[in-house]
Amino acid sequence: MKFIGVVRDFFLIPERTRHAAFAVLKYIGPGLLVTVGFIDPGNWAANVAAGSQYGYTLLWMVTLSTLMLILLQHNAAHLGIATGLCLSEVATKHLPPVVSRTILGSAVLASISTALAEVLGGAIALQMLFHLPLKIGAVLTAGLILVFIFTSSYKRIERVIIGFVSLIGFSFLIEIIFVRPDWHAAAVGWVLPQIPLGSIAIIMSVLGAVVMPHNIFLHSEIIQSREWHTKGKKTIQHRLRFEFTDTLFSMLVGFCINSAMIIVAAGVFFKNHIVVTELAQAKAMLEPMLGPAAAIIFAIALLFAGVASSITAGMAGGSIFAGIFGEPYDIKDKHSRVGVLATIIGALIVIFFIGDPFRGLVVSQIVLSVQLPYTIFLLIALTSSRKVMGVYANRLSTKIMLGAVASVVTVLNVLLLIDIIRSFTVH
């Protein structure tokens, strides 16, 4: 009876209000393509390590990283809507060729590095589920990704990604039901920053790597593909408002899923004094503690995350490469196709030629840590320029907030780079 009452009340809402509510849904999609980069296998590893070693204490990292991500991704989308160009095209148009090509070439390498970790994540999931050798799993994952990208339009890929993100979220909802976490401890962890002894490396890993170069390029590309800039100032302002709703909603979805990873690890591993450093180890330990269903759900969700995030990495690589030639992303165009193939096949080749997956992941994170500051400061410089953005250039308050975020991310990535190089030499 309560459900019937809710439905009745909904239809009693004025028609104009209902239409406004449904109108928002039309703009949900681009942000979710970016969200999968926020829940890729690299984030899984960091979150599981954080939860297993420090319980709910480091949940504040997810809160802070989400706030930083909202600011930067909104700024990237802002550029796409206002100019009708993606970040790569704008850089090519407004910067000297030697500068733009150097930065954009490094961004393509960063996309390959990102895809390396994500294809590897999919392969690890296939190994968990079907006991496939890692390299065979990587080939299957890469093949599936290329089929998706080369046979699907933006709209179809958006729907696929939304489906994947929904399934990942649903999987962790089930895991949380199994775990029965301490919600009071989680609530404190989300809002109270604490730095336990020995946790600096994990904090740097989560906060420093959550903002990824390819996602910034991809968001500006996806949003400008809808060509809102051609429909006048009023339409641009209208879309900017709804875009922020999309970005905010999508980043909050990422916040919930990343939080769920830490909560599950805290409720299972930390509670039982088990330190987990690898995803395969996490799946193996879940089975005896929560049963085979929980372990299988964990592996399936990881597979969805690996495939979905690899698709967006490939699209980003295609967008960046096409932008070097002053072109938008179009999978039917040769420059976009070359960029996609270079990203996914390049990642696969690295997996085959680096025998130790750990070393491959370390190398990929080094490339990301070195490149990310260039992408962030490129974005801020272009979106703050009235020559590029016109009346939509960043205000002083926005510049200050973006500058603060850029400084924090840069410092964290420098520290993360130093820590990674040390671990690389040890191994």
N, C-alpha and C positions, 0 to 999 in steps of 0.2 A: 504493500500500500504506500510505503514511503517513496519507493521508486516512481510509482504512478504520479504521486504528488509533485515530485521533482520535474517530471516530464511536463505535467500540466503547467507548472509555474514557468517553465522555459517558454512555452508557447504563449503565455500571458505577457511575456516581455514585449515591449513595443517593437514593431517590425523593423523600424529604423535602427534600433540598438542591436537587434539580432544580425542585421545585415553588416553592421560595423564589426561585430565579433567575427563573423565568417570571413569578412574582407581580409582580416589579419592573416588567416590561414593561407591565403593565396601567395603570401610572401615568405612563408616558411619553406625552407629548402636549401638555399645557398649556404646558410650558416651551418646546417647539419653536415654538408660535405666537408666543411672545415673541422667540425667536431671530431670526426674519426681520426684526425691527426693528433687530437688531444687524448684519444683512448687507444693509441696504437700499441703494439707489443712492447716497445721500449718503456712506455708509461706503466704497462702491466708489471714489468719486472721491478721498476722502481717502487711502485705502490705496494706490491707484495712484500718486498724487502722492508719497506717502511713499517707496514703493519705487523709483520712477524717479529721485528726487532724492537719496536717502540710502542706497540699497541695503538691506541687511539690518539697518542700525543701529537703526532705530526699531521693530523687532519687539517690544521690551519694552513699548511702548504697548499692544499687544494683550493682553499678559499682565496688566498693571495694570488696564486697563479691564474685562477679564473678571472679575477678582477683585472689583472694585467692583460690577459688575452682578450677580454671584452674591449678594452681601449684600443689595442693595436688592430684587431680584426675589424672593428667598426671603422677605424681610420682607413684601412685598405678598401673596404666596401664603399666608403665615402668618396674615395678617389675614383673608383669605377663608375659610380652613378653620376658624379659631377662632370667627368671628362669624356665618358664613353670609351675610355681606353683602359687596358689593364696596366699594372705597375711596370711590366716589362716594356710595353709599347711607349708609355710615358717617358721612361728612362731613355729609350732609344731616340725619342723625338726631342727631348729637351737637354740632354747631356752630350758632351763631346764623345765621339765614337769610341775613343780609346778608354774612356772612363766607363761608359755604359756597357761595352762589350766585356770589359774585365769583370765588372760586378755581376753581370748577367751570366757570363760563362761560369763563374764560381757558384752562382745559384743553381745552374744545371747540375754541377757536381754535387751540390748539397741535396738536390732531388734524388740523384742516384744513390747517395749515402742513406737518405731516408728510406728509399725503396728497398735497399739492402736489408735493413733491420726489419722491415715490414714483411717482405717476402720470406725472410728467415723465420719470422713469427708464424706465418701460415704453415711453413714446412714443419716447424716444431709441433704445431697443433695436429697436423696429419700424422706425424710420428706418434703422438700420444694416442690418437684414435685408431690408427690402422697399422702401427709399427713399421711405417715406411722409412727407408733410409732418408736422411736429411736432404741429400742432393736431388733425389727423385721427387720428394715432396716440394722442393723449391722449383723444379721444372714444372710440375703440375700447377702450383700456385701461380707462377709467372704466366703460364699458358692461359689459365682461367682469367687472369687480369686483362691480358691483351684481347681476349675474345670480348669481354665486357666493354672495353674502351673502344675497340674498332667497330663494334656492331650496335652501339647504343648512342642515342642523342643525349644532350644535357638532361632533358626531362626524364628519360628512362633511367639514367644513372642516378639522378636525384631520388627517384622512387626506390631504386635498389639500395642506395645508401641509407635512406630513411628506414627501409625494412631491416637492414643489417643493424643499424643503431638501436632500433626498437627491440630486436631479438637479443642484442647484447645486454640492454637494460633489463629486459624480462629475465634473462638468465641470472643476472646478479640479484634481482628481486627474489628469485627462487633460492639462490645461495644464502641470502640474508635470512630467509625463513628457516632454512636448515640451521643456521648458526645461532640465531637468537642473541644478538649482540647487546652490549651494555650501552643503551642509548644516552644515558646521563653522561657517561665518559666521552661518548662521541660528540655530544653537544658542546662540552667543554673544549674538546680538542679542536673543533671547527673555529672557535673564536679566540682562544687563548694561545698565543704563540709561545712555544717552549722549545728549547734546544738541548735535548739530553746529551750527556757525555758521549762523544763518538758518533753523533748523528749528522755532523756537518756535510759529509760526503753525500749522504742520501738527500739531504735538504737541497744541496747544490744541484744534484741530479734531477730532482723533480722540478724545482723552480727554474733552473737554468735551461732545461731542455724542453719545457712545455710549449714555448713559443718557437715555432719551426719556420724556416725561411719559405719553404714551398707553400705553406698554408697562407702566408701573406700575399704571395703572388696569385695563388689560386682564387682567393676570395675576391680580389679585384677583377679577375677575369670572369668568374661566374656571374657576378652582379652586373657587370657592364654588358654582358651578352644579351641582356633584356632590352638594351637600347633606350633606357628611360630618358637619357640626356637629350634625345631628339624631340621630346614632347613639351618643351617649355619649362620655364622657371617654376611655375606652380606644381607641375608634375614631379619635378626633381625634388622639391621640398617635401612633397607628400611621400615620395618613395624613400627619402632619407629617413623620415620618421618610422615608416614600416620596416625599413632595413634594420634599424636599431632593435626593433622588437624581435626580428628574426635572429639577429646576432645574440641578443640577450637570452632568448629562449634556448638557442642551440648550445651556447656556452654553459647554461645552467644544466642542460642534459648531460654535457660532459662532466660538469661538477658532480652530479649525482652518481654517475658511473664510476668516476675516479674515487670518489668517497667510498662507494660500495666495495671497491677492490681492497682498500685499506681496512675497512670495517670487517670484511670476511677474513682477511689475513690476521687481524687482531683477535677476532673472536674464535679462530681455530688455532693458529700457530702460536701467537704470543701467549695466549691463555695456557697452552700446553708446553711453553718454554722451548719451542722449536724455531730455529732461525732458518729462513728459506732464502736462498740466493738465486735459484733458477726456476723457471716456469715449469719445467718437467718435474722438478722436485715437488713443487706445490701441488700439481695434479696427483702425483704418487702419494703424497701425505694426506690429501683430502679423502681418498678412497677409504682407508681404514677408519678414519675419524667420523666422516659423514655418510659413508656409503658410496657405492659405485655410481649412482645417479648424479651426485654432486660433482664427482670427478669428471664424468662425461660432459656434463653441462659446462663446466669450466673450460674443457678442451674445445667444445663446439663454439663457445663464445669467443675464444682466442682465435679460432679459424676465421670467424666472421670479421673480427677486428683486423686480422692480418690482411685478408682479401680487400676489405673496404678501404683501409688506409693505403694499401698499395695502388688501388685504382686512382685515388686522389693524388698520390705522388706521381703516377704516370701522367695524369692530366696536367698537373703543375709543370712537369718537365716539358710537355708539349707546348704549354702556354708560354713559358719563359723562352724557349727556343724560337717559337714563331715570333715573339715580340722583338727578338734581336733583328728580325727582318722587317719590323714595323707592321706585322700582321696579327690579327686576333687568332685565338685558338679555333681551329676547325679541323676535325679529324679527317676530312676529305682532302685537306691541303698537305702537300709534301713536307713542309717545314714542321707542322704540328705532328705528323706521323713520325718523322725522324726524331723529334724530341721525345715522344712517348717511347719509341723503341730504344733509344739511347738510355733512357731512364730505367726501364724494366730489364732489358737484355744486359745493360751494363751492370746492374745489381746482381743478376744471375751469374754473370761471368766472374765477378768478384767472389761470390759464394763458392764457385767451383775451384778458383785458384787460391783461395785462402783456406787451408785445411782445417784450421782451428776457428770455429764459429765465434768464439770469444774475441779473438783478434780482429775478425771482420767487424764485429759490433763496435769494438774500441776505435778502429780506424774511422768508421762511419760517424761516430760521435765527435771525433777530433775535427773532421771536415765541417760538421754542423756548427760546432763551437766557434771555429774560426770565421765561418761565413756569416752567421746570424747578425752580428752587429752591423755589417755593411748593409744588409737588407733593411734592418730597422731604421737606421739613420737615413738611408735612401728614401724610404717611405715618408718619414717625418719632413725631410727637406722638400720633397715634391708637394706634399699636401699642405705645407706652410707657404708655398709660393703662390702669390696672386697671379703671376704669369701663367702658371699651370692650372690653378683652381678658380681663378677669378673671384667672385664674391663668396665662394664656398671654401676659401683658404682657411686654415686653422686659426682660431682665435688665440689670444695670448694665454688664456687659462688652459686651453687644450694643448698648446705647445708645452706649457710647464708640466702638465700631467704626463704627456707622452715622453718628454725629456727625462722625467723621473723614472718612468717605467723602462725606457731604453737604457738608462744608466745602470739600474738594478740588474736587468737581464744581461747587459754586457759584462759587468763585474762578475756575476755568477758564472757566466760562460767562460770567462778567463780562469776563474778558480777551478771550474769543472775541467777545463782543458789541462790545467796543471795536474789535477788529481788523476785524470785519465792517463796522461803520459807516464806518471809514476807507476800506476797499476800495470800499464803496458810493459814497462821495463822489468817489473817484478815477474810477470808471466813469461 
